[in-house]
Amino acid sequence: MESARLFLALWPDAALRDPLARYRDAWRWPAGVSPVPSGQLHLTLHFIGPVPRQRLPLLGNALQVACAPFELALGMPEVWPRGVAVLRPASVPDALVRLRTALGTALEKLDLPVDTREFRPHITLARRAPGATPPAIKSAFCWRVNGYVLVESVPGAGYRIERHFPFS
């Protein structure tokens, strides 16, 4: 049975994605770095993993949760173990935590996996980047979050948005 490798994410629009990409490009990267392509920059809410394709049509309405738009301020650059360069928020808004919790509940009702690790919201800028250095000038990005997406990770082709979930 064929499956789709899925995750739920916040997906920036072009107004935010372009400045994020310029910020990513301003880092000093080591040789062998693997920058995340601009069109794939995102903040993962829940990694779901493989789901049989026949279940995809059932996920749409079941993954729709209520949430009001909120602001997310990004501006904390870090290089995590294994050389993952990220941009984190200085603080995590309660609305983001509530959204992630509601989506976790929806996943449980669908008998899909829910990650129980501590939620560390971030946008991955690059992989294989040990020793990378962020730009000397501090940057802050204000993200008006108006919805989330269900995304398929397609081997060799990147990410494909399966469904948008705009906030009402």
Secondary structure, DSSP 8 states (H G I E B T S, - for coil): --EEEEEEEE---HHHHHHHHHHHHTSB--TT-EE--GGG--EEEEEEEEEEGGGHHHHHHHT------EEEEEEEEEEEGGGEEEEEESS--HHHHHHHHHHHHHHHHTT-----S-----EEEEES-TT-B--SS---EEEEE-EEEEEEEETTTEEEEEEEEE--
